[in-house]
Amino acid sequence: PACNSSNRVAPSWQAIRKLLVAQKPS
C-alpha cells in the first residue's frame, strides 16, 4: 500500500509544484 500511496501522491505534488512555479514571480 505504501508504494501505491507514493504513486498516487506523485501527480499530486507535481501539480502543486507546477502551480507554485506558475504563481511564483520568476
N, C-alpha and C positions, 0 to 999 in steps of 0.2 A: 504493500500500500504506500510505503514511503516513496518509492520510485514514481508511482502513479501520481502522487501529490506533487512531486517536484515537476513532473512533466506538465501537469495541469497549471502549475504556477508559472512555468516558463513564459507562456504567451501573456500572462497577466503582468508580470514585472516588465516584460518587453514593451507592452503597450504603455505602461506607466512611465517608463523611461522615455519613450518616444514623446509622450505628452510633455514631460518635463523639459526635454530638449527643445521642443517646439515653442513652449512658453518662455523658456529662458531667453533673455535678451542677448543673443550672441553678437 
